[in-house]
């Protein structure tokens, strides 16, 4: 495990990014990582190869630039980052 500081207290923990079937909602893969590891580091391991679409939150914006996805024929649908309230 690894510590992650958010504000004053430090949190120790792990993260479990998952791969889910879009239609059925069933989980087909789980990867357990340290809390400080980015979920894109395990993204290629969580795919089964028959995906037509890959959905993700704003943390996955750079996924198309990664070597594992350079020749991927899958369509990426990644959320955009929101602007902070000023």
C-alpha positions in Angstrom: 0.0 0.0 0.0 1.0 3.6 -0.5 0.1 6.8 1.3 -1.9 9.5 -0.4 -2.1 12.9 1.1 -5.2 14.9 0.4 -5.2 18.0 2.5 -3.9 17.5 6.0 -4.5 13.7 6.8 -2.7 11.0 4.9 -4.6 8.0 3.6 -3.2 4.6 3.0 -5.0 2.4 0.5 -5.4 0.6 -2.7 -7.5 1.2 -5.8 -9.4 -1.4 -7.9 -10.1 -0.2 -11.5 -12.6 -2.5 -13.2 -13.7 -3.4 -16.7 -17.5 -3.6 -17.2 -19.7 -4.8 -20.0 -21.6 -1.8 -21.2 -24.9 -3.6 -22.0 -25.1 -6.1 -19.1 -23.2 -4.2 -16.5 -21.3 -7.3 -15.5 -17.7 -6.8 -14.3 -15.3 -8.8 -16.5 -11.9 -7.7 -15.1 -10.5 -6.2 -11.9 -7.0 -4.8 -11.3 -5.7 -4.1 -7.8 -3.1 -1.3 -7.6 -1.6 1.1 -5.0 -3.6 4.2 -4.5 -1.0 6.4 -6.2 -1.0 4.4 -9.4 -2.9 5.9 -12.3 -5.7 3.7 -13.6 -4.5 4.1 -17.2 -1.5 2.0 -16.3 -3.7 -1.1 -16.1 -6.2 -0.1 -18.8 -4.9 -2.4 -21.5 -4.9 -5.4 -19.1 -8.6 -4.8 -18.3 -9.7 -5.1 -21.9 -10.8 -8.4 -23.4 -10.3 -7.5 -27.1 -13.8 -7.4 -28.4 -14.7 -3.9 -27.3 -16.3 -1.5 -29.7 -16.3 1.4 -27.3 -14.2 2.4 -24.3 -15.9 4.7 -21.8 -13.9 6.6 -19.2 -14.0 9.6 -16.9 -11.9 12.7 -17.3 -8.8 10.9 -15.9 -8.6 8.9 -19.1 -8.1 11.8 -21.5 -4.6 10.7 -22.6 -5.5 7.1 -23.2 -5.3 7.4 -27.0 -1.6 8.6 -26.8 -0.5 5.4 -24.9 1.5 2.8 -26.9 -1.0 0.1 -26.0 -3.8 1.9 -27.8 -2.0 3.3 -30.9 -3.4 0.7 -33.3 -6.7 0.2 -31.5 -9.8 0.3 -33.7 -12.1 0.9 -30.7 -13.9 4.2 -30.4 -13.0 6.1 -27.2 -15.7 8.0 -25.3 -13.9 9.9 -22.6 -15.5 12.6 -20.5 -14.1 16.1 -20.7 -12.7 18.0 -17.7 -14.9 20.6 -16.1 -13.7 24.1 -15.4 -13.1 24.9 -11.8 -15.5 27.4 -10.3 -13.8 30.7 -10.0 
